[in-house]
Amino acid sequence: MPVTGGYAGVMSGIPIYTLSDGLTLPAIALGTYNLRGEAGVASMISGVEAGYRMLDSAFNDENEGALGQAVRRCGVPREELRLVSKLPGRHQRYDEAVYTLEESLMRAGLDYWDMYLIHWPNPKRGLYVEAFQALLDARDRGLIRSVGVCNFLPEHLDRVHAETGEYPSVNQIELHPYFPQASALEYHAQVGVLTESWSPLGRKWRIVDDPAIVALAAEAGVSPSRLILRWHYQLGPLPLPKSGHPERQRENLDIFSFSLSPEQMAAISALGRPDGRQADQTSSTEAYGMLSAGKITEAEYVALEDTACPGCGSCSYLGTANTMCALAEALGMTLPDGGLAPATSAVRMMMAEETGVKIMELVEKQITARKIITNGSIRNAIK
């Protein structure tokens, strides 16, 4: 098994991991979600100046152009950086995956991505293997150095391996103290896939304010965010904290000057809870995985699917895509195959034009949908 996730030197003072395909990554990266325009460029440059050498973006985040500008202005040689973007779930057919990747590079003004990830398996469409093969072929063309995925379950990873002969280099999943994902970490280690943690601080839950975290941070003499990010590092995943503020960027990066005891690590992991996932409903992907594993019946799967995120791949955060899709259905609309970026003003403008409903009313309906997403009556509630 190739060395994956092991200590292999330093990059700008940060320990590095060597992936199964030989690419090296720093042990922490800067998440760039919502860092857009000139302000986003400035935030990314401040991150590089603080010491980050890996920037994680996405086609759906609409900030690849800002990332490219930051790379050209930051003063650090391109080869010293690790730049990442993601393929949206709605573009998983082979040709679509290829031109979407090419568009990503054009947007960023780059010759290649160090890593390009499939943002979502989108199992209802069943095209993720086709997309993965397209990205492998693009790697052979020099457009990508490493191919990874996000939010994949073990059965998705195994199918990719069975049909292409390769596992992804990384799987980026939600992981934080309230949702520690022990089984996923164990499986990834077995097959040589590095785990990356999106939303590593669990911001929706305000985990940094959890009394247990605050007490452990005081005991270690560090801030709660540094404590949590150090927990990620010792646990094995590569965290991607997002911040546009220089001071917090530096704070989040300063996790290699101290260590946590086994007891402290165990205390943080013990905070995991059944409802720890930041989404407020079972995802379509999760429901599909439960059915495939024989844990639920077909009838139970259908019931879960009725209120679950449909996995349209338009957002890596659960709960947004399904509210927009349900909203469209309630308004008598049919979104294009695969869905659309659910949180963008462009989608709401299209809906407003087709239905005559004012944009602010659409926003209010979507907020209502998010609040009652688990009770099975979403479509009736927003009609």
Secondary structure, 3 states (H helix, E strand, C coil): CCCCCCEEEEECCEEEEECCCCCEEECCCEECCCCCHHHHHHHHHHHHHHCCCEEECCCCCCCHHHHHHHHHHCCCCHHHCEEEEEECHHHCCHHHHHHHHHHHHHHHCCCCEEEEEECCCCCCCCCHHHHHHHHHHHHHCCCEEEEEEECCCHHHHHHHHHHHCCCCCEEEEECECCECCHHHHHHHHHHCCEEEEECCCCHHHCHHHCHHHHHHHHHHCCCHHHHHHHHHHHHCCEECCECCCHHHHHHHHCCCCCCCCHHHHHHHHCCCCCCCCCCCCCEHHHHHHHHHCCCCCHHHHHHHHHHCECCCCCCCCCCCHHHHHHHHHHCCCCCCCCCCCCCCHHHHHHHHHHHCCCHHHHHHHHHHHHHCCCCCCHHHHCC
